Amino acid sequence: MAILVDDEILLDYGIKPSDPPQYPIGGLRPGSVVISHGHLDHCGIAANLMDIKPDMFMTPVTRDMAVLLARDTMKIAESKGYVLPFIYEDIRDFELLSNTVNYGTDFELSGYNGRLYDAGHIPGSASVFLENENNSLIFTGDINDQDTHLIKSMQTLPTADITIIESTYFGSDHNPRDKLEEGLIASIEETVDSGGWAVIPAFAIGRTQEVLMILEKHGIQAWVDGMGVDVGNILRSNPAYLKDPGLFNKAFRYANIVNSRERHKVMDEPCAIVTTAGMLNGGPVLYYLSKMYNDPLSRILLTGYQVEGTNGRKIIEKGYYEDRGRVMHLKAKSELYDLSAHCGDKGLKKIVQQQVDGGCENVICVHGDNTDGFASWINENLEVNAISPVNTDHIHI
């Protein structure tokens, strides 16, 4: 995700987490940058801009998450022989030079006034409002209109002349959250009771912590491994960005944190393991899979959307994953419990309707597999102009 406004303000600057990573097209040289949240596809290449040192704005949590991800990306690149478009000194400069702003705080950037609103997606995630004397714009970033155990739902957004909205779940609503959680808990209990291992791949930021809170609520003491532990430490230092810091801390105290040097001891007996990476393209999860993929009593319980080409998608669609060039066919069962942190179809349409009712004149649909379909629905049902740009498109309004 990377959107350039007036050739001056860059909204997000992410990478596609593939193997090797894919980067935005073109050498962008913005005067200002706003990062909506700390996921790789929104912040993963921001450190590349440190040679021009633009004014950078984000919440404190997003700054810390972006730094953590950048360091991890460097470590992975070094181990696999990738060449990244930034170095460790760039990450240091990014951390030192970023302006951190809380929700509702006004700031100035490249001829606009800016303000961040809680997007309800992960801790620290923000929707971005920009306004000058001629125009106003709202960039939703990734948004969620439902409370989770970890954070509250998104704030009501101000209306703007131009709305840039994510489209991830256009055309699809989520299953009821309580039913998904019940199914996940029942599957874990059944797996462990039968003598198997329940391996729960989870995104490091947001999902690992959410899953641990669900498990603690139901009295399941799981092992937790990977970057999700580091993220937990960041969140403990930023309690204002959590729905209930007390319950969050309780969940982490209840979990067993894996020491990487003693990882081999975790599977001495049947248990539940929450670990990164959420799409199984790296991280400790590959170690655990290597020990249980051939065990019909064990289960891989996926907890989020699996991008095409990832090991998670291969497991769902084809029953295998790849590790160091080897194709591993599963005897273990696999199940998907999509604990989504995005608005579903109804929520997306409601947000667009609110913007149109408030005078919005143009809607730009981005970040989804069917942005064309979302734009078509808006044009057919609402009195507003909607478009769905592709990479390198220039939009003149």
BAZA-749837 format. One record per residue (C-alpha): x negated, y, z; residue number from 1. Coordinates in nm, 2 decimals, decimal comma. Layout:
BEGIN
     east    north       up   zado
        X        Y        Z    NUM
...
//
This chain:
BEGIN
     east    north       up   zado
     0,00     0,00     0,00      1
    -0,13     0,34    -0,10      2
     0,08     0,64    -0,20      3
    -0,08     0,98    -0,29      4
     0,14     1,29    -0,25      5
     0,05     1,60    -0,44      6
    -0,30     1,46    -0,51      7
    -0,38     1,56    -0,15      8
    -0,20     1,35     0,11      9
    -0,26     0,97     0,11     10
     0,00     0,76     0,29     11
    -0,16     0,43     0,39     12
    -0,46     0,27     0,23     13
    -0,45    -0,10     0,25     14
    -0,59    -0,42     0,10     15
    -0,41    -0,73    -0,02     16
    -0,54    -1,00     0,22     17
    -0,63    -1,26    -0,05     18
    -0,95    -1,46    -0,10     19
    -1,14    -1,24    -0,19     20
    -0,94    -0,93    -0,08     21
    -0,79    -0,71    -0,35     22
    -0,82    -0,33    -0,33     23
    -0,62    -0,03    -0,45     24
    -0,70     0,09    -0,80     25
    -0,88     0,42    -0,86     26
    -1,12     0,63    -0,66     27
    -0,88     0,84    -0,44     28
    -1,02     1,16    -0,28     29
    -0,75     1,29    -0,06     30
    -0,77     1,59     0,17     31
    -0,55     1,42     0,43     32
    -0,45     1,06     0,52     33
    -0,17     0,93     0,73     34
    -0,18     0,56     0,83     35
     0,17     0,42     0,92     36
     0,05     0,12     1,11     37
    -0,23    -0,13     1,18     38
    -0,17    -0,41     0,93     39
    -0,43    -0,49     0,67     40
    -0,20    -0,41     0,38     41
    -0,16    -0,06     0,51     42
    -0,49     0,04     0,67     43
    -0,74    -0,22     0,55     44
    -0,96     0,00     0,34     45
    -0,92     0,34     0,51     46
    -1,28     0,33     0,63     47
    -1,39     0,35     0,26     48
    -1,29     0,72     0,27     49
    -1,54     0,83     0,53     50
    -1,79     0,97     0,28     51
    -1,54     1,25     0,21     52
    -1,41     1,27     0,58     53
    -1,05     1,36     0,51     54
    -0,82     1,47     0,80     55
    -0,68     1,14     0,93     56
    -0,36     1,10     1,14     57
    -0,21     0,80     1,31     58
    -0,09     0,68     1,66     59
    -0,36     0,58     1,91     60
    -0,26     0,22     1,88     61
    -0,28     0,22     1,50     62
    -0,63     0,37     1,52     63
    -0,75     0,10     1,76     64
    -0,58    -0,18     1,55     65
    -0,73    -0,04     1,23     66
    -1,08    -0,05     1,38     67
    -1,03    -0,40     1,51     68
    -0,92    -0,52     1,17     69
    -1,20    -0,34     0,98     70
    -1,46    -0,51     1,20     71
    -1,30    -0,85     1,15     72
    -1,29    -0,79     0,78     73
    -1,66    -0,71     0,78     74
    -1,73    -1,03     0,98     75
    -1,53    -1,25     0,73     76
    -1,69    -1,08     0,43     77
    -2,04    -1,15     0,57     78
    -1,95    -1,52     0,63     79
    -1,81    -1,56     0,28     80
    -2,05    -1,35     0,08     81
    -1,80    -1,08    -0,02     82
    -1,91    -0,72    -0,08     83
    -1,68    -0,47     0,09     84
    -1,64    -0,11    -0,01     85
    -1,74     0,01     0,34     86
    -2,00    -0,05     0,60     87
    -2,01    -0,06     0,98     88
    -2,11     0,31     1,00     89
    -1,79     0,39     0,81     90
    -1,59     0,20     1,07     91
    -1,76     0,40     1,34     92
    -1,69     0,73     1,17     93
    -1,32     0,63     1,11     94
    -1,28     0,56     1,49     95
    -1,45     0,89     1,59     96
    -1,29     1,12     1,33     97
    -0,93     1,00     1,33     98
    -0,67     1,23     1,48     99
    -0,44     1,04     1,71    100
    -0,08     1,18     1,75    101
     0,22     1,04     1,94    102
     0,57     1,02     1,81    103
     0,75     1,35     1,78    104
     0,43     1,56     1,78    105
     0,39     1,81     1,50    106
     0,07     1,83     1,31    107
    -0,05     2,02     1,00    108
    -0,21     1,86     0,69    109
    -0,28     1,99     0,34    110
    -0,01     2,25     0,32    111
     0,26     2,03     0,50    112
     0,39     1,99     0,85    113
     0,39     1,63     0,96    114
     0,56     1,43     1,23    115
     0,57     1,06     1,32    116
     0,87     0,85     1,42    117
     0,87     0,51     1,58    118
     0,93     0,26     1,30    119
     1,00    -0,04     1,53    120
     0,78    -0,27     1,33    121
     0,48    -0,33     1,55    122
     0,34    -0,13     1,85    123
     0,23     0,21     1,72    124
     0,40     0,18     1,38    125
     0,53     0,50     1,24    126
     0,75     0,65     0,97    127
     0,60     0,97     0,83    128
     0,79     1,29     0,78    129
     0,63     1,57     0,57    130
     0,78     1,91     0,51    131
     0,67     2,24     0,35    132
     0,86     2,54     0,24    133
     0,97     2,37    -0,09    134
     1,03     2,00    -0,01    135
     1,06     1,74     0,25    136
     0,97     1,37     0,23    137
     1,02     1,07     0,46    138
     0,80     0,76     0,42    139
     0,95     0,48     0,62    140
     0,64     0,26     0,63    141
     0,75    -0,09     0,75    142
     1,06    -0,06     0,96    143
     1,28    -0,27     1,19    144
     1,62    -0,17     1,32    145
     1,65    -0,45     1,57    146
     1,49    -0,47     1,92    147
     1,24    -0,74     1,98    148
     1,09    -0,86     2,31    149
     0,78    -0,66     2,24    150
     0,91    -0,32     2,12    151
     1,23    -0,12     2,07    152
     1,39    -0,07     1,73    153
     1,31     0,22     1,50    154
     1,40     0,58     1,58    155
     1,67     0,76     1,37    156
     1,49     0,93     1,09    157
     1,54     1,29     0,98    158
     1,69     1,33     0,63    159
     1,46     1,45     0,35    160
     1,47     1,55    -0,01    161
     1,26     1,24    -0,10    162
     1,28     0,90     0,07    163
     1,01     0,64     0,01    164
     1,14     0,32     0,16    165
     1,01    -0,03     0,20    166
     1,20    -0,31     0,02    167
     1,07    -0,63     0,18    168
     1,40    -0,79     0,26    169
     1,63    -0,63     0,01    170
     1,89    -0,89    -0,09    171
     1,83    -1,10     0,22    172
     1,95    -1,07     0,58    173
     1,78    -1,24     0,87    174
     1,92    -1,53     1,06    175
     2,04    -1,43     1,41    176
     1,73    -1,38     1,63    177
     1,86    -1,58     1,93    178
     1,93    -1,88     1,70    179
     1,57    -1,87     1,56    180
     1,43    -1,85     1,91    181
     1,64    -2,15     2,03    182
     1,53    -2,35     1,73    183
     1,16    -2,27     1,79    184
     1,17    -2,36     2,16    185
     1,36    -2,68     2,09    186
     1,10    -2,78     1,82    187
     0,81    -2,71     2,05    188
     0,96    -2,91     2,34    189
     1,04    -3,20     2,12    190
     0,70    -3,21     1,97    191
     0,51    -3,20     2,30    192
     0,74    -3,44     2,47    193
     0,68    -3,69     2,18    194
     0,31    -3,67     2,23    195
     0,22    -3,42     1,94    196
     0,07    -3,08     1,91    197
     0,28    -2,78     1,83    198
     0,05    -2,54     1,64    199
     0,21    -2,19     1,60    200
     0,03    -1,97     1,35    201
     0,10    -1,61     1,43    202
    -0,01    -1,27     1,30    203
    -0,26    -1,12     1,54    204
    -0,08    -0,78     1,57    205
     0,28    -0,80     1,70    206
     0,37    -1,16     1,63    207
     0,13    -1,34     1,87    208
     0,24    -1,11     2,15    209
     0,61    -1,16     2,06    210
     0,58    -1,54     2,05    211
     0,40    -1,55     2,39    212
     0,68    -1,34     2,54    213
     0,94    -1,58     2,40    214
     0,75    -1,89     2,53    215
     0,71    -1,74     2,87    216
     1,08    -1,66     2,89    217
     1,15    -2,03     2,83    218
     0,88    -2,16     3,07    219
     0,64    -2,29     2,80    220
     0,28    -2,23     2,90    221
     0,09    -2,22     2,57    222
    -0,27    -2,18     2,47    223
    -0,35    -1,86     2,28    224
    -0,65    -1,82     2,05    225
    -0,79    -1,57     1,80    226
    -0,76    -1,20     1,75    227
    -0,42    -1,18     1,91    228
    -0,60    -1,19     2,25    229
    -0,80    -0,87     2,15    230
    -0,48    -0,71     2,04    231
    -0,32    -0,79     2,37    232
    -0,60    -0,61     2,55    233
    -0,54    -0,30     2,33    234
    -0,17    -0,30     2,41    235
    -0,23    -0,33     2,78    236
    -0,42     0,00     2,75    237
    -0,12     0,16     2,57    238
     0,19     0,06     2,77    239
     0,39     0,36     2,64    240
     0,41     0,17     2,31    241
     0,57    -0,14     2,46    242
     0,94    -0,20     2,54    243
     0,86    -0,36     2,88    244
     0,49    -0,35     2,98    245
     0,57    -0,56     3,29    246
     0,72    -0,85     3,09    247
     0,44    -0,82     2,84    248
     0,17    -0,85     3,11    249
     0,36    -1,14     3,27    250
     0,36    -1,33     2,94    251
    -0,02    -1,29     2,89    252
    -0,09    -1,39     3,24    253
     0,12    -1,70     3,19    254
    -0,06    -1,81     2,87    255
    -0,39    -2,00     2,87    256
    -0,66    -1,80     2,68    257
    -0,89    -2,01     2,48    258
    -1,27    -1,97     2,52    259
    -1,41    -2,04     2,17    260
    -1,69    -2,24     2,32    261
    -1,44    -2,48     2,48    262
    -1,19    -2,49     2,19    263
    -1,25    -2,86     2,15    264
    -1,09    -2,92     2,49    265
    -0,76    -2,76     2,41    266
    -0,62    -3,07     2,23    267
    -0,71    -3,32     2,49    268
    -0,34    -3,36     2,56    269
    -0,01    -3,26     2,39    270
     0,04    -2,88     2,40    271
     0,16    -2,57     2,22    272
    -0,11    -2,35     2,06    273
    -0,04    -1,99     1,94    274
    -0,32    -1,89     1,71    275
    -0,43    -1,67     1,42    276
    -0,42    -1,64     1,12    277
    -0,05    -1,61     1,06    278
    -0,07    -1,72     0,70    279
    -0,34    -1,98     0,77    280
    -0,61    -1,83     0,54    281
    -0,87    -1,82     0,81    282
    -0,91    -1,80     1,19    283
    -0,90    -2,07     1,46    284
    -0,58    -2,21     1,31    285
    -0,79    -2,40     1,06    286
    -0,98    -2,58     1,34    287
    -0,65    -2,69     1,50    288
    -0,51    -2,80     1,16    289
    -0,81    -3,01     1,10    290
    -0,73    -3,21     1,42    291
    -0,36    -3,26     1,37    292
    -0,27    -3,24     0,99    293
    -0,27    -3,61     0,97    294
    -0,05    -3,67     1,28    295
     0,32    -3,73     1,21    296
     0,41    -3,65     1,57    297
     0,27    -3,29     1,54    298
     0,42    -2,98     1,38    299
     0,31    -2,65     1,23    300
     0,56    -2,39     1,33    301
     0,53    -2,08     1,10    302
     0,66    -1,76     1,25    303
     0,66    -1,51     0,96    304
     0,68    -1,44     0,59    305
     0,41    -1,63     0,39    306
     0,27    -1,44     0,09    307
     0,24    -1,63    -0,24    308
    -0,10    -1,79    -0,27    309
    -0,16    -1,82     0,10    310
    -0,21    -2,16     0,28    311
     0,12    -2,09     0,46    312
     0,31    -2,07     0,14    313
     0,14    -2,38     0,01    314
     0,24    -2,57     0,32    315
     0,61    -2,46     0,28    316
     0,64    -2,53    -0,09    317
     0,39    -2,81    -0,16    318
     0,30    -2,98     0,17    319
    -0,07    -2,91     0,17    320
    -0,33    -2,64     0,26    321
    -0,69    -2,58     0,15    322
    -0,99    -2,55     0,37    323
    -1,35    -2,50     0,24    324
    -1,25    -2,63    -0,10    325
    -1,07    -2,94     0,02    326
    -0,70    -3,00    -0,03    327
    -0,55    -3,13     0,29    328
    -0,21    -3,31     0,25    329
     0,00    -3,30     0,56    330
     0,16    -3,58     0,76    331
     0,24    -3,33     1,03    332
     0,58    -3,16     0,99    333
     0,61    -2,80     0,90    334
     0,89    -2,56     0,99    335
     0,95    -2,19     0,94    336
     1,10    -1,96     1,20    337
     1,09    -1,61     1,04    338
     1,07    -1,38     1,34    339
     1,07    -1,09     1,11    340
     0,97    -0,74     1,21    341
     1,14    -0,58     0,91    342
     1,49    -0,45     0,84    343
     1,71    -0,69     0,66    344
     1,92    -0,61     0,36    345
     2,20    -0,44     0,56    346
     1,96    -0,23     0,75    347
     1,78    -0,11     0,44    348
     2,10    -0,01     0,27    349
     2,22     0,17     0,58    350
     1,91     0,38     0,60    351
     1,93     0,48     0,24    352
     2,30     0,57     0,29    353
     2,21     0,79     0,58    354
     1,95     0,97     0,38    355
     2,18     1,03     0,08    356
     2,46     1,15     0,32    357
     2,20     1,40     0,45    358
     2,12     1,54     0,11    359
     1,84     1,32    -0,02    360
     1,80     1,36    -0,39    361
     1,54     1,09    -0,48    362
     1,47     0,75    -0,34    363
     1,15     0,56    -0,42    364
     1,16     0,18    -0,35    365
     0,82     0,03    -0,26    366
     0,66    -0,27    -0,09    367
     0,87    -0,57    -0,18    368
     0,92    -0,85    -0,42    369
     1,23    -0,70    -0,57    370
     1,19    -0,32    -0,56    371
     1,36    -0,30    -0,90    372
     1,67    -0,47    -0,77    373
     1,68    -0,23    -0,47    374
     1,65     0,07    -0,69    375
     1,92    -0,06    -0,92    376
     2,16    -0,12    -0,63    377
     2,10     0,23    -0,51    378
     2,16     0,38    -0,85    379
     2,48     0,18    -0,90    380
     2,63     0,24    -0,55    381
     2,50     0,58    -0,43    382
     2,49     0,93    -0,58    383
     2,11     0,96    -0,59    384
     1,83     0,89    -0,83    385
     1,63     0,58    -0,73    386
     1,31     0,44    -0,89    387
     1,07     0,15    -0,83    388
     0,72     0,25    -0,93    389
     0,44     0,00    -1,00    390
     0,06     0,04    -0,94    391
    -0,09     0,36    -1,10    392
     0,25     0,51    -1,18    393
     0,27     0,89    -1,15    394
     0,60     1,03    -1,03    395
     0,69     1,40    -1,10    396
     0,98     1,54    -0,90    397
//
